[in-house]
Amino acid sequence: MAQRLLPDAAEPEPPDLIDRAAVVVSLNHLALRWKGSTLFGMNSPKFVLQFDPSEIPRLAQRYGYQQDDEAFAAGRKIVAGDYSRETLKVIVRWKSARKIAFIDDNTDAEIAKALRFVCDIRTTEKSAVETLDGLHGVGVPMASAILTIINPEKYTVIDVRALESLGLSKWDGSAGFYIDYLQACRALAFKYEVSLRTLDRALWQWSKENSGQIRSCV
């Protein structure tokens, strides 16, 4: 299985043709939820899509959705109240198997407290990222992956592949930068009428196929 530095059984295999009307309805709903963030009127020069946006659906399909199934199953268990170490490890393994051993440096109580907190609808995005980042061996990229698996309509994954597809080869690793990135991805998803997950899969896949071809940010 390809790892993300990389990217349910309930999420179906994508059809060859996207139901555009359904996507627009979903995105309009998300737009209302995101209103108040910098989604609207955002033109950050930091993030420049490196490929034709018409390629987003095809890139996402080439990503291979099946590799996400086990992780999303774990995410649903967390949402249902399973805050166990083993469930968290399923997601960590999906993102980066080499991080698994570090999770054992956290107590069961620390893991459960963090997962319970980030699942609370009152928790802000930045607080959720910082809380998971506070666990040993997590870091902001892993935190973003955990949050994405728990709530894919609200979060997206930040990693070297996704950033390369947006014209960046480095970042400061902070929660604040992640929030800027998240808002940029929300804006792109809204503009091109795709979900955050579809966009993330497309970003990862483009980088995998075209690594090292970053164009100038203009």
N, CA and C of each residue as an Amber inpcrd file, in Angstrom:
protein
   654
   0.8400000  -1.1880000   0.0000000   0.0000000   0.0000000   0.0000000
   0.8780000   1.2420000   0.0000000   0.6250000   2.1750000  -0.8890000
   1.3790000   3.4220000  -0.9170000   1.0530000   4.2340000   0.3160000
   2.0730000   4.8000000   0.9290000   1.8630000   5.6260000   2.1100000
   1.8620000   7.0790000   1.7060000   1.1670000   7.9270000   2.4770000
   1.2150000   9.3550000   2.2500000   2.3810000   9.9300000   2.9950000
   3.2270000  10.8510000   2.3890000   4.0650000  11.9110000   2.9130000
   3.8810000  13.0740000   2.1120000   3.2150000  11.0850000   2.3550000
   2.4010000  10.8010000   1.2760000   1.3860000  11.8290000   1.0690000
  -1.6460000  10.0840000   0.5950000  -2.8130000  10.0150000   1.0030000
  -2.6010000   8.7470000   1.7670000 -15.3950000   4.5940000   1.7770000
 -15.0540000   3.9360000   3.0430000 -15.8120000   2.7210000   2.8430000
 -15.1220000   1.5110000   3.6810000 -15.9620000   0.7070000   2.8330000
 -17.2260000   1.4960000   2.5310000 -17.5220000   2.5360000   3.3790000
 -18.7400000   3.3090000   3.1910000 -18.5910000   4.3310000   2.0740000
 -17.3380000   4.6520000   1.6810000 -17.1450000   5.6070000   0.6000000
 -17.0540000   4.8490000  -0.7180000 -18.0120000   5.0440000  -1.6300000
 -18.0640000   4.2290000  -2.8410000 -16.9930000   4.5820000  -3.8380000
 -16.6930000   3.6160000  -4.7080000 -15.7910000   3.8460000  -5.8290000
 -16.3720000   4.9590000  -6.6750000 -15.5760000   5.9770000  -7.0780000
 -16.1300000   7.0970000  -7.8280000 -16.5950000   6.6690000  -9.2110000
 -17.7140000   7.1900000  -9.6830000 -18.1690000   6.8650000 -11.0250000
 -17.3070000   7.5610000 -12.0520000 -17.3670000   7.0900000 -13.2940000
 -16.6020000   7.7180000 -14.3600000 -17.0440000   9.1460000 -14.5840000
 -18.3400000   9.4150000 -14.4110000 -18.8690000  10.7570000 -14.5910000
 -19.3490000  11.2880000 -13.2440000 -18.9410000  12.4960000 -12.9080000
 -19.3160000  13.0820000 -11.6220000 -20.7440000  13.6270000 -11.6980000
 -21.5100000  13.3940000 -10.6600000 -22.8300000  13.9870000 -10.5520000
 -22.6490000  15.4380000 -10.1440000 -22.5730000  16.3220000 -11.1260000
 -22.2370000  17.7170000 -10.8590000 -23.2750000  18.3850000  -9.9790000
 -24.5450000  18.0870000 -10.2030000 -25.5810000  18.7340000  -9.4100000
 -25.4340000  18.3880000  -7.9400000 -25.1530000  17.1000000  -7.6590000
 -24.9850000  16.6780000  -6.2720000 -23.7800000  17.3510000  -5.6420000
 -22.7130000  17.4810000  -6.4110000 -21.5060000  18.1280000  -5.8960000
 -21.7730000  19.5770000  -5.5550000 -22.5040000  20.2760000  -6.4430000
 -22.7890000  21.6910000  -6.2150000 -23.6260000  21.8640000  -4.9670000
 -24.6420000  21.0240000  -4.7810000 -25.4740000  21.1060000  -3.5840000
 -24.6290000  20.9090000  -2.3370000 -23.7570000  19.8820000  -2.3660000
 -22.8990000  19.6140000  -1.2180000 -21.9750000  20.7800000  -0.9260000
 -21.3880000  21.3490000  -1.9760000 -20.4550000  22.4490000  -1.7900000
 -21.1560000  23.7110000  -1.3150000 -22.3790000  23.9520000  -1.7780000
 -23.1190000  25.1060000  -1.2800000 -23.3750000  24.9720000   0.2110000
 -23.6580000  23.7340000   0.6490000 -23.8570000  23.4790000   2.0790000
 -22.5710000  23.7530000   2.8560000 -21.4410000  23.2720000   2.3040000
 -20.1720000  23.4910000   2.9770000 -19.8110000  24.9690000   2.9940000
 -20.1380000  25.6810000   1.9270000 -19.8200000  27.1000000   1.8540000
 -20.4970000  27.8730000   2.9750000 -21.7360000  27.5000000   3.2880000
 -22.4310000  28.1560000   4.3790000 -21.7290000  27.8920000   5.7070000
 -21.2110000  26.6710000   5.8630000 -20.5110000  26.3250000   7.1030000
 -19.1810000  27.0430000   7.1980000 -18.5460000  27.2950000   6.0480000
 -17.2370000  27.9320000   6.0590000 -17.3260000  29.4550000   6.0440000
 -18.5330000  29.9980000   5.8530000 -18.6760000  31.4430000   5.7990000
 -18.1840000  32.0290000   7.1130000 -17.3770000  33.0380000   7.0350000
 -16.7700000  33.5710000   8.2460000 -15.3000000  33.2380000   8.3040000
 -14.8580000  32.2180000   7.5560000 -13.4330000  31.9850000   7.3770000
 -12.9900000  32.8720000   6.2350000 -11.7470000  32.7440000   5.7880000
 -11.2800000  33.5710000   4.6870000 -11.5130000  32.8840000   3.3570000
 -12.4490000  31.9310000   3.3230000 -12.7610000  31.2440000   2.0800000
 -13.1610000  32.2240000   0.9930000 -14.0460000  33.1750000   1.3430000
 -14.5590000  34.0800000   0.3440000 -13.6300000  35.2780000   0.1980000
 -13.2730000  35.5810000  -1.0490000 -12.3930000  36.7030000  -1.3130000
 -10.9410000  36.3840000  -1.0530000 -10.6100000  35.1110000  -0.8920000
  -9.2270000  34.7510000  -0.5980000  -8.4430000  34.5760000  -1.8920000
  -7.3200000  35.2800000  -2.0150000  -6.4480000  35.1470000  -3.1840000
  -5.0070000  35.0540000  -2.7010000  -4.7300000  34.1070000  -1.8370000
  -3.3900000  33.9860000  -1.2810000  -2.3870000  33.6560000  -2.3730000
  -1.2690000  34.4030000  -2.4490000  -0.2640000  34.1190000  -3.4680000
   0.6040000  32.9170000  -3.1110000   0.4140000  32.3760000  -1.9100000
   1.2780000  31.2830000  -1.4830000   0.9560000  29.9630000  -2.1680000
  -0.2800000  29.7830000  -2.5650000  -0.7250000  28.4930000  -3.0680000
  -1.1730000  28.6120000  -4.5290000  -0.4150000  27.9830000  -5.4290000
  -0.6930000  28.0720000  -6.8630000  -0.8470000  26.6630000  -7.4210000
  -2.0540000  26.3240000  -7.8620000  -2.3030000  25.0040000  -8.4200000
  -1.3950000  24.7710000  -9.6230000  -0.6930000  23.6400000  -9.6350000
   0.3260000  23.3740000 -10.6410000  -0.1800000  22.6490000 -11.8740000
  -1.4730000  22.4100000 -11.9610000  -2.0130000  21.6940000 -13.1170000
  -3.3820000  22.2630000 -13.4670000  -3.8490000  21.9270000 -14.6480000
  -5.1470000  22.3870000 -15.1120000  -6.2380000  21.8340000 -14.1950000
  -7.0880000  22.6900000 -13.6200000  -8.1080000  22.2030000 -12.6900000
  -9.0800000  21.1990000 -13.3000000  -9.1930000  21.1880000 -14.6350000
 -10.0670000  20.2020000 -15.2660000  -9.5610000  18.7840000 -15.0580000
  -8.2820000  18.6510000 -14.6430000  -7.6820000  17.3410000 -14.4060000
  -7.9740000  16.7950000 -13.0100000  -8.5630000  17.5980000 -12.1500000
  -8.7790000  17.1740000 -10.7580000  -9.5390000  15.8480000 -10.6620000
 -10.6910000  15.6830000 -11.3250000 -11.4090000  14.4060000 -11.1810000
 -10.6070000  13.2000000 -11.6660000  -9.9170000  13.3420000 -12.7880000
  -9.1560000  12.2100000 -13.3370000  -7.9580000  11.8680000 -12.4570000
  -7.2850000  12.8700000 -11.9370000  -6.1690000  12.6170000 -11.0180000
  -6.6620000  11.9120000  -9.7600000  -7.7890000  12.3720000  -9.2340000
  -8.3430000  11.7610000  -8.0150000  -8.7100000  10.3110000  -8.2430000
  -9.2360000   9.9850000  -9.4120000  -9.5990000   8.6040000  -9.7040000
  -8.3560000   7.7190000  -9.8120000  -7.2700000   8.2580000 -10.3330000
  -6.0390000   7.4620000 -10.4630000  -5.3690000   7.2330000  -9.1140000
  -5.7320000   8.0080000  -8.1250000  -5.1500000   7.8650000  -6.7790000
  -5.3750000   6.4770000  -6.1980000  -6.5420000   5.8940000  -6.4060000
  -6.8190000   4.5690000  -5.8480000  -7.5000000   4.6810000  -4.5070000
  -8.8110000   4.7610000  -4.5120000  -9.5900000   5.0250000  -3.3000000
  -9.4970000   3.8990000  -2.2710000  -9.2770000   2.6660000  -2.7290000
  -9.3300000   1.5330000  -1.8090000  -8.3070000   1.6420000  -0.6890000
  -7.1960000   2.3240000  -0.9350000  -6.1680000   2.4100000   0.0970000
  -6.6120000   3.2410000   1.3010000  -7.7210000   3.9730000   1.1620000
  -8.2350000   4.7780000   2.2680000  -9.2240000   4.0190000   3.1550000
  -9.7210000   2.8730000   2.6990000 -10.8670000   2.2390000   3.3380000
 -10.6510000   1.9430000   4.8230000  -9.5320000   1.3180000   5.1430000
  -9.2850000   0.9340000   6.5360000  -9.1710000   2.1540000   7.4360000
  -8.5180000   3.1900000   6.9290000  -8.3610000   4.4150000   7.7180000
  -9.7100000   5.0750000   7.9920000 -10.5570000   5.1630000   6.9630000
 -11.8680000   5.7890000   7.1630000 -12.7590000   4.9540000   8.0770000
 -12.5840000   3.6510000   8.0610000 -13.3230000   2.8070000   9.0020000
 -12.9080000   3.1450000  10.4330000 -11.6110000   3.3780000  10.6390000
 -11.1160000   3.7660000  11.9590000 -11.6520000   5.1370000  12.3460000
 -11.7220000   6.0440000  11.3780000 -12.2610000   7.3720000  11.6510000
 -13.6980000   7.3180000  12.1210000 -14.4940000   6.4660000  11.5020000
 -15.8870000   6.3180000  11.9230000 -15.9780000   5.7540000  13.3360000
 -15.0670000   4.8790000  13.6970000 -15.0590000   4.3380000  15.0590000
 -14.7370000   5.4320000  16.0740000 -13.8090000   6.3160000  15.7230000
 -13.4700000   7.4200000  16.6240000 -14.6680000   8.3470000  16.8040000
 -15.3380000   8.6850000  15.7090000 -16.5200000   9.5370000  15.7890000
 -17.5840000   8.8900000  16.6760000 -17.6560000   7.5640000  16.6510000
 -18.6440000   6.8300000  17.4560000 -18.2220000   6.6880000  18.9160000
 -17.0120000   7.1630000  19.2600000 -16.5830000   7.1350000  20.6540000
 -15.4610000   6.1750000  20.9900000 -14.8630000   5.5450000  19.9880000
 -13.7280000   4.6550000  20.2250000 -12.4470000   5.4820000  20.1660000
 -11.9160000   5.8480000  21.3140000 -10.7270000   6.6910000  21.3850000
  -9.4730000   5.8820000  21.7350000  -9.4450000   4.6470000  21.3120000
  -8.3700000   3.7410000  21.7130000  -7.0880000   3.9640000  20.9150000
  -6.0050000   3.5220000  21.5010000  -4.6890000   3.5780000  20.8730000
  -4.6740000   2.7930000  19.5580000  -5.2570000   1.6110000  19.5500000
  -5.2240000   0.7610000  18.3620000  -5.9790000   1.3780000  17.1990000
  -7.0830000   2.0300000  17.4990000  -7.8350000   2.6890000  16.4300000
  -7.0310000   3.8490000  15.8550000  -6.3990000   4.6170000  16.7150000
  -5.5550000   5.7150000  16.2400000  -4.4000000   5.1870000  15.3870000
  -3.8400000   4.0700000  15.7770000  -2.7040000   3.5110000  15.0450000
  -3.0630000   3.1260000  13.6040000  -4.3090000   2.7600000  13.3780000
  -4.7270000   2.4300000  12.0100000  -4.5460000   3.6510000  11.1050000
  -4.9070000   4.8200000  11.6130000  -4.7770000   6.0550000  10.8370000
  -3.3110000   6.4430000  10.6930000  -2.5580000   6.3040000  11.7670000
  -1.1280000   6.6360000  11.7210000  -0.4250000   5.7530000  10.6920000
  -0.7600000   4.4800000  10.6680000  -0.1490000   3.5550000   9.7030000
  -0.4720000   3.9660000   8.2690000  -1.6840000   4.4360000   8.0310000
  -2.0960000   4.8980000   6.6970000  -1.2670000   6.1000000   6.2500000
  -1.0050000   6.9950000   7.1830000  -0.2630000   8.2020000   6.8290000
   1.2320000   7.9390000   6.7510000   1.7860000   7.2690000   7.7540000
   3.2290000   7.0140000   7.7850000   3.5230000   5.9130000   8.7990000
   3.7300000   4.7040000   8.3120000   3.9230000   3.5480000   9.1980000
   5.1080000   3.7140000  10.1370000   6.1090000   4.4710000   9.7250000
   7.2940000   4.6400000  10.5850000   6.9880000   5.4320000  11.8570000
   5.8100000   6.0640000  11.9220000   5.4380000   6.8410000  13.1110000
   4.7390000   5.9910000  14.1740000   4.3950000   4.7720000  13.8240000
   3.6040000   3.9280000  14.7280000   4.2370000   3.8100000  16.1100000
   5.5290000   3.5330000  16.1550000   6.1960000   3.2890000  17.4440000
   6.1070000   4.4950000  18.3710000   6.1100000   5.6980000  17.8050000
   6.0740000   6.9100000  18.6350000   4.7440000   7.0730000  19.3640000
   3.6820000   6.5340000  18.7980000   2.3700000   6.6670000  19.4310000
   2.3530000   5.9890000  20.7950000   3.1600000   4.9470000  20.9540000
   3.1960000   4.2330000  22.2230000   3.8660000   5.0330000  23.3400000
   4.4460000   6.1740000  23.0030000   5.0210000   7.0390000  24.0290000
   3.9620000   7.9130000  24.6980000   2.7160000   7.8210000  24.2170000
   1.5900000   8.5240000  24.8380000   0.7770000   7.5510000  25.6810000
   0.2030000   8.0350000  26.7690000  -0.6400000   7.1740000  27.5870000
  -2.0070000   7.0020000  26.9300000  -2.7290000   5.9640000  27.3360000
  -4.0830000   5.7610000  26.8280000  -4.9590000   6.9670000  27.1430000
  -4.7790000   7.5200000  28.3470000  -5.5870000   8.6710000  28.7630000
  -5.2900000   9.8970000  27.9010000  -4.0310000  10.1190000  27.5540000
  -3.6610000  11.2580000  26.7130000  -4.2560000  11.1290000  25.3220000
  -4.2010000   9.9270000  24.7820000  -4.7560000   9.6880000  23.4470000
  -6.2690000   9.8840000  23.4550000  -6.9350000   9.3030000  24.4310000
  -8.3920000   9.4140000  24.5120000  -8.8280000  10.8620000  24.7100000
  -8.1270000  11.5900000  25.5580000  -8.4780000  12.9900000  25.8060000
  -8.3450000  13.8190000  24.5380000  -7.2550000  13.5950000  23.7980000
  -7.0260000  14.3560000  22.5670000  -8.0850000  14.0390000  21.5210000
  -8.3850000  12.7600000  21.3200000  -9.3700000  12.3790000  20.3120000
 -10.7680000  12.8600000  20.6750000 -11.0970000  12.7740000  21.9410000
 -12.4130000  13.2670000  22.3830000 -12.5290000  14.7710000  22.1280000
 -11.4620000  15.5080000  22.4060000 -11.4720000  16.9600000  22.2270000
 -11.6470000  17.3480000  20.7640000 -10.9010000  16.6880000  19.8720000
 -10.9750000  17.0820000  18.4670000 -12.2980000  16.6820000  17.8240000
 -13.0080000  15.7240000  18.4150000 -14.3150000  15.3190000  17.8980000
 -15.4350000  16.2530000  18.3600000 -15.1550000  17.0940000  19.3260000
 -16.1510000  18.0330000  19.8510000 -16.4120000  19.1130000  18.8030000
 -17.6520000  19.3180000  18.4150000 -17.9740000  20.2850000  17.3630000
 -17.6360000  21.7130000  17.7760000 -17.4340000  21.9460000  19.0680000
 -17.0840000  23.2950000  19.5280000 -15.6030000  23.5950000  19.3620000
 -14.8020000  22.5940000  19.0830000 -13.3520000  22.7590000  18.9680000
 -12.9970000  23.4260000  17.6440000 -12.1850000  24.4730000  17.6880000
 -11.7700000  25.1500000  16.4640000 -10.7440000  24.3030000  15.7240000
 -10.5910000  24.5880000  14.4300000  -9.6230000  23.8500000  13.6240000
  -8.2150000  23.9710000  14.1940000  -7.8280000  25.1940000  14.5460000
  -6.4700000  25.4130000  15.0470000  -6.2490000  24.6730000  16.3650000
  -7.2360000  24.7180000  17.2560000  -7.1060000  24.0080000  18.5370000
  -7.0290000  22.5050000  18.3270000  -7.7790000  21.9870000  17.3660000
  -7.7500000  20.5580000  17.0810000  -6.3700000  20.1360000  16.6000000
  -5.7950000  20.9100000  15.6760000  -4.4620000  20.5900000  15.1560000
  -3.4260000  20.6670000  16.2750000  -3.4740000  21.7220000  17.0710000
  -2.4860000  21.9040000  18.1380000  -2.5940000  20.8110000  19.1980000
  -3.8130000  20.3560000  19.4690000  -4.0010000  19.2980000  20.4630000
  -3.3820000  17.9860000  19.9950000  -3.6350000  17.6110000  18.7670000
  -3.0370000  16.3800000  18.2530000  -1.5380000  16.5220000  18.0880000
  -1.0910000  17.7000000  17.7020000   0.3450000  17.9660000  17.5780000
   1.0420000  17.8070000  18.9230000   0.2880000  18.0000000  20.0080000
   0.8470000  17.8540000  21.3480000   1.1260000  16.4220000  21.7450000
   0.5400000  15.4670000  21.0300000   0.8540000  14.0670000  21.2940000
   2.2350000  13.7320000  20.7400000   2.9530000  12.8860000  21.4510000
   4.2980000  12.5190000  21.0120000   4.2410000  11.7770000  19.6780000
   5.0900000  12.2080000  18.7310000   5.2050000  11.5120000  17.4610000
   4.1580000  11.8690000  16.4320000   3.3460000  12.8900000  16.6900000
   2.2860000  13.2280000  15.7490000   2.7550000  14.3000000  14.7660000
   2.8440000  15.5580000  15.1880000   3.2220000  16.6250000  14.2660000
   2.0230000  17.1010000  13.4580000   2.1530000  18.2610000  12.8350000
   1.0290000  18.8590000  12.1170000   0.5820000  18.0300000  10.9090000
   1.4780000  17.5120000  10.0690000   1.0050000  16.6830000   8.9500000
   0.1800000  15.4700000   9.4000000   0.6730000  14.7790000  10.4280000
  -0.0730000  13.6340000  10.9390000  -1.3850000  14.0820000  11.5710000
  -1.3510000  15.2000000  12.2940000  -2.5770000  15.7330000  12.8890000
  -3.6130000  16.0150000  11.8110000  -3.1660000  16.5990000  10.6920000
  -4.1020000  16.9000000   9.6000000  -4.6820000  15.6200000   9.0130000
  -3.8880000  14.5660000   8.9480000  -4.3810000  13.2890000   8.4240000
  -5.4170000  12.6840000   9.3620000  -5.1480000  12.7220000  10.6570000
  -6.0960000  12.1890000  11.6330000  -7.4170000  12.9470000  11.5560000
  -7.3450000  14.2740000  11.4980000  -8.5510000  15.0950000  11.4340000
  -9.3170000  14.8610000  10.1310000  -8.5880000  14.6780000   9.0450000
  -9.2340000  14.4090000   7.7590000 -10.0020000  13.0970000   7.7890000
  -9.4130000  12.0850000   8.4040000 -10.0730000  10.7880000   8.4910000
 -11.3050000  10.8670000   9.3970000 -11.2330000  11.6870000  10.4260000
 -12.3720000  11.8480000  11.3370000 -13.4770000  12.6870000  10.6940000
 -13.0870000  13.7470000   9.9790000 -14.0720000  14.6690000   9.4030000
 -13.5860000  15.1710000   8.0460000 -13.7480000  14.3750000   6.9940000
 -13.2140000  14.7310000   5.6810000 -13.9140000  15.9010000   5.0030000
 -15.0790000  16.2820000   5.4790000 -15.7520000  17.4550000   4.9130000
 -15.1830000  18.7570000   5.4630000 -14.4790000  18.6660000   6.5740000
 -13.9810000  19.8660000   7.2480000 -12.4790000  20.0470000   7.1000000
 -11.7420000  18.9510000   7.0490000 -10.2780000  19.0060000   7.0370000
  -9.7030000  18.3780000   5.7720000  -8.4300000  18.6560000   5.5280000
  -7.6920000  18.0080000   4.4500000  -6.2580000  17.7880000   4.9040000
  -5.5460000  16.9250000   4.2070000  -4.1920000  16.5330000   4.6110000
  -3.1670000  17.5040000   4.0490000  -2.2170000  17.8950000   4.8860000
  -1.0710000  18.6650000   4.4130000   0.1600000  17.7670000   4.4510000
   0.8700000  17.7020000   3.3510000   2.1150000  16.9380000   3.2920000
   2.9270000  17.4420000   2.1130000   4.1050000  16.8670000   1.9080000
   5.0040000  17.3760000   0.8770000   4.4130000  17.2310000  -0.5190000
   3.6420000  16.1900000  -0.7510000   3.0450000  15.9950000  -2.0680000
   1.9730000  17.0520000  -2.3480000   1.0780000  17.2510000  -1.4120000
   0.0220000  18.2400000  -1.6060000   0.6090000  19.6360000  -1.7880000
   1.6200000  19.9660000  -0.9920000   2.2370000  21.2810000  -1.1090000
   2.9400000  21.4490000  -2.4510000   3.5970000  20.3980000  -2.9270000
   4.2560000  20.4810000  -4.2340000   3.2330000  20.7810000  -5.3230000
   2.0540000  20.1940000  -5.2130000   1.0160000  20.4180000  -6.2120000
   0.4250000  21.8200000  -6.1330000   0.7440000  22.5260000  -5.0510000
   0.3130000  23.9180000  -4.9070000   1.4910000  24.8780000  -4.9940000
   2.6210000  24.3980000  -5.5140000   3.7410000  25.2710000  -5.8170000
   4.7210000  25.5300000  -4.6970000   4.6710000  24.7340000  -3.6350000
   5.5570000  24.9580000  -2.4930000   6.4260000  23.7300000  -2.2280000
   7.6740000  23.9780000  -1.8820000   8.5860000  22.8750000  -1.5650000
   8.9510000  22.8610000  -0.0840000   8.5420000  23.8820000   0.6670000
   8.8530000  23.9270000   2.1020000   7.7870000  24.7440000   2.8240000
   7.6920000  24.4930000   4.1370000   6.7750000  25.2690000   4.9800000
   7.2800000  25.2110000   6.4010000   6.6980000  26.0050000   7.2870000
   7.2500000  26.1150000   8.6430000   6.7330000  25.0740000   9.6190000
   5.8190000  24.2180000   9.1890000   5.3380000  23.1380000  10.0520000
   4.3940000  23.5680000  11.1500000   3.8830000  24.7860000  11.0860000
   3.0450000  25.3020000  12.1680000   1.5620000  25.0400000  11.9360000
   0.8080000  25.0750000  13.0330000  -0.6480000  24.9490000  12.9310000
  -1.2320000  26.1330000  12.1820000  -0.6520000  27.3160000  12.3770000
  -1.1280000  28.5040000  11.6870000  -1.0120000  28.3780000  10.1790000
   0.1150000  27.8460000   9.7100000   0.2880000  27.6340000   8.2710000
  -0.7410000  26.6330000   7.7660000  -0.9860000  25.5820000   8.5490000
  -1.9780000  24.6000000   8.1360000  -3.3460000  25.2450000   7.9440000
  -3.7240000  26.1500000   8.8360000  -5.0210000  26.8030000   8.7030000
  -5.0800000  27.6140000   7.4130000  -3.9980000  28.3050000   7.0630000
  -3.9490000  29.0220000   5.7840000  -4.1080000  28.0470000   4.6190000
  -3.4010000  26.9340000   4.7110000  -3.4690000  25.9040000   3.6710000
  -4.8830000  25.3290000   3.5640000  -5.4900000  25.0450000   4.7090000
  -6.8460000  24.4970000   4.7280000  -7.8210000  25.4560000   4.0590000
  -7.6980000  26.7400000   4.3690000  -8.5870000  27.7280000   3.7650000
  -8.3530000  27.8300000   2.2570000  -7.0970000  27.7190000   1.8390000
  -6.7930000  27.7460000   0.4050000  -7.4180000  26.5420000  -0.2930000
  -7.3360000  25.3750000   0.3300000  -7.9230000  24.1740000  -0.2610000
  -9.4460000  24.2690000  -0.3040000 -10.0360000  24.8310000   0.7280000
 -11.4850000  25.0290000   0.7180000 -11.8850000  25.9470000  -0.4300000
 -11.1130000  26.9950000  -0.6360000 -11.4060000  27.9270000  -1.7230000
 -11.3000000  27.2380000  -3.0790000 -10.2620000  26.4260000  -3.2590000
 -10.0890000  25.7010000  -4.5180000 -11.2100000  24.6920000  -4.7260000
 -11.5510000  23.9680000  -3.6800000 -12.6210000  22.9690000  -3.7800000
 -13.9430000  23.6410000  -4.1470000 -14.2130000  24.7650000  -3.5250000
 -15.4430000  25.4940000  -3.8170000 -15.4370000  26.0220000  -5.2500000
 -14.3160000  26.5980000  -5.6550000 -14.2060000  27.1880000  -6.9940000
 -14.3970000  26.1490000  -8.0900000 -13.8030000  24.9570000  -7.8930000
 -13.8350000  23.9390000  -8.9410000 -14.8960000  22.8630000  -8.6970000
 -15.7480000  23.0820000  -7.6920000 -16.9030000  22.2280000  -7.4380000
 -16.5250000  20.7670000  -7.2150000 -15.5690000  20.5660000  -6.3260000
 -15.1900000  19.2210000  -5.9110000 -15.1280000  19.1920000  -4.3880000
 -15.0950000  18.0070000  -3.8170000 -14.9610000  17.8890000  -2.3680000
 -13.4980000  18.0810000  -1.9630000 -13.2830000  18.3380000  -0.6820000
 -11.9100000  18.4290000  -0.1770000 -11.1510000  17.1300000  -0.3990000
 -11.8370000  15.9800000  -0.2420000 -11.1590000  14.6990000  -0.4350000
 -10.7450000  14.5000000  -1.8910000 -11.6270000  14.8780000  -2.8060000
 -11.2730000  14.7590000  -4.2200000 -10.0760000  15.6450000  -4.5420000
 -10.0830000  16.8560000  -4.0320000  -8.9600000  17.7600000  -4.2680000
  -7.6780000  17.1890000  -3.6770000  -7.7430000  16.6940000  -2.4560000
  -6.5450000  16.1540000  -1.8040000  -5.9720000  14.9780000  -2.5870000
  -6.8370000  14.0880000  -3.0290000  -6.3640000  12.9380000  -3.8060000
  -5.7270000  13.3860000  -5.1140000  -6.3060000  14.4120000  -5.7280000
  -5.7430000  14.9300000  -6.9800000  -4.3790000  15.5690000  -6.7350000
  -4.2430000  16.3280000  -5.6540000  -2.9640000  16.9610000  -5.3280000
  -1.8900000  15.8960000  -5.0980000  -2.2240000  14.8710000  -4.3370000
  -1.2600000  13.8120000  -4.0460000  -0.8580000  13.0830000  -5.3190000
  -1.8410000  12.7700000  -6.1450000  -1.5600000  12.0000000  -7.3520000
  -0.7340000  12.7980000  -8.3580000  -1.0260000  14.0850000  -8.5000000
  -0.2460000  14.8930000  -9.4390000   1.2220000  14.9330000  -9.0120000
   1.4660000  15.1030000  -7.7160000   2.8350000  15.1340000  -7.2210000
   3.5340000  13.7990000  -7.4580000   2.8210000  12.7060000  -7.2270000
   3.4070000  11.3890000  -7.4460000   3.8360000  11.2190000  -8.9070000
   3.0300000  11.7260000  -9.8280000   3.2980000  11.5570000 -11.2510000
   4.2430000  12.6080000 -11.8170000   4.3770000  13.7520000 -11.1290000
   5.1180000  14.8780000 -11.7000000   6.0830000  15.5220000 -10.7150000
   6.5630000  14.7960000  -9.7400000   7.4210000  15.3740000  -8.7050000
   8.6170000  16.0970000  -9.3200000   8.9040000  17.2910000  -8.7680000
  10.0390000  18.0720000  -9.2410000   9.7060000  19.0480000 -10.3430000
   8.4030000  19.1820000 -10.6830000   8.0230000  20.0590000 -11.7800000
   7.2960000  21.3150000 -11.2960000   7.6220000  21.8050000 -10.1120000
   6.9770000  22.9960000  -9.5780000   7.2570000  24.1950000 -10.4720000
   6.1950000  24.9370000 -10.7950000   6.3370000  26.1650000 -11.5340000
   6.4430000  27.3310000 -10.5700000   6.8560000  28.4630000 -11.0490000
   6.9920000  29.6530000 -10.2110000   5.6490000  30.0740000  -9.6640000
   5.6570000  30.5450000  -8.4230000   4.4290000  31.0650000  -7.8120000
   4.2340000  32.4930000  -8.2810000   3.1610000  32.7660000  -8.9920000
   2.9050000  34.1160000  -9.5050000   1.5150000  34.5650000  -9.1210000
